[in-house]
């Protein structure tokens, strides 16, 4: 069964035919970047998970560059940010990252005095607080979220990497066991 064109990932050949890639095509032509094996998939998933957990724009470009550098399976790297911070998980993830960052900074005694709360949002809509003060609070919240995202993303990337490495090993052992059972039944 063939998937519709909008669902399936492009093949290596389709990507290499793209004209705008120009002189960067030879970097993407390496077969190791497009052939899934245990180490390349685990590396790409960890890279995609870590970069996808950070609050900035340009995830796919950053993931592509890191996958080229670490010789990781690019399509998995591109999918992982949508898994980590997809439409249903982005708000809880960044809220958890903000809370973790604020807790860590308060434990170290360097938490910003200016934070953002629901009351601040209420005040800005009623004109009790200025845009500049709100921008300052948002900037501090963004920095706190970055710190929490770095920690949370590192832990998630490590869990994903180790989980894929171990899961792949278990899957291979299971397939070998199944193959041996079929051979013994055939005799």
N, C-alpha and C positions, 0 to 999 in steps of 0.2 A: 504494500500500500504506500503510495507516494503522498507526502504532505503537500498542502497548498504552498505556493511560493512565498506568501507572507509569513508563514510559520517556520519554515525550515531555514537553517543557517546557510549562508553562501558557502560554496566549496572553495577550496584553495585556488583552483583555476579561475573561478569567477572573480575572486578578489584580485588576483594577479593581473587580470585583463583591464582593471580600472585604470583609466588614463591619468587621473590626478596623482596617483602614487608615484609616477615618474621614476626618479632615481632611487627611491626607497624600496622598489619592488624586490630587489635581490635580497634584502633583509627578510622580507616576508616569504621568500621562496624556499627557505629551509624546510625540509620535510619534517624535522623534529617538532616544529611548531604546529603541525597539522595532524600528527599521528598520535592518538591518545595511548599513553602507557602510564603505569602507576605513578611514577615520579613526576612526569610532566603535568598530569591531571591534578595531582595533589598540590604541586607548586602553583599552578594557575588558579585553583580554587582558593588557596590561601592568599594569593596576591589580590584576586578579585574581592574576597571577603574583607581584607584589610582596607584596600582603597575604597571599596564601596561603603565602608563604615565612616569615612571621613566626610565632614560637611563642606564640600567645595564642588565646583563645576569642573568638568574635564576628566571624569572617571575613565572613560573608554580610552582616551589618548594615553593617560598615565598607565593604565593596565597594559595597553599594547606595548609601550616602551619597556615596562618591567618584565613582561613576558618575553620580549625579544632578548633582553639582557640575561634573564634566568633560564631561557630555553624551555618555556612552559607552553602548554596547550592553549592557544589563544581563545578558541570559542568558549571554553569553560570560564576563562577569566572574564570574558565579556558578559556572561550570564550571571555571575555571582553578585554583582551590585544590585541586580533586580531581586535577588533572593533575600539579601540582607536588608536592604532599605527599599523594598517594594512599596506599592501604594498602601498596603495594609499594615506594614511594619515600620514605616519611616517615623511616624509620630511616637509610638512607644519606644523605638530604638533611641532616637535623639533625646527624648525625655529622660530615659535611663542614663544616657551618656552625660546629660547636663547634671543630673542628680549625683552621679558618680564623681564627676569632675568637681562639683561644688563640695561634696563630702570630703574628697581628698584634699582640696585646697583648705578647707576649714580645719582638717586634722593637722595640716602643716602650719596653720595660723596665717595663711596668706590669701584667704578667700577675699574676693572683691567686696567692698562695702556696698557697691551699687549692683543690685541684681534686679531681675524682672519677675514680677508676680502678676497674678490675675487682676489685682487691684490697680496696678499700673496701666494695664490695658483699658480698664474701666475709666480711669482718670483721663487718658488721652482722648477717648471718645466724648467725654463731657467737657473737655477744654481745661481741665485742672492742671495739666502737665504739658510742657512744651515739647515740640518735636525734637529739639536738640538734646534735651534731657532723656527723652525716650531712646534716641539714637545711641547715646552713651551707654544706657542700660542694655540695649540690644548688643552693642559691641562687647561688653563684658560677658553677657550670656553666650555670645558666639565663642569667645576665647575659652570659657569654662566648658562649653560643649566640645570644643576641639580636644581639650585635655582628657575628658571622659571618653571621647571617641577613640583617641589613640590607645588608651588602655583597653577598652572594651573590644575594639577591632583587633588588637594584638592577641587577646585571649581567644576570641572567636576564630581568628585565622589559625592559631595553633591547634585548636580543637578540630577544625575542619581538616587541616593537614594530617594530623594524626589519625583522625577518623577515616579519611579516605585511604591512607596507607594500610591501616589495619583491616578496613572493610574490603579492600581489593584483595588482600592476602587471604582473608576468609573465603571470599568468592572463588578465588582460584583453587584453593584446597577443596571446596565443596564440589566444584566442577570436576576436579581430578577424581574425587571419591565417586561421583556419579558415573564417570567414564569407566572406572574400574568395576563398579557394580554391573554396568551394561555388558562389559567384556566377560565377566564371570557368568552372567545369565545366558549369554550367547553360546557359551561352551557346553 
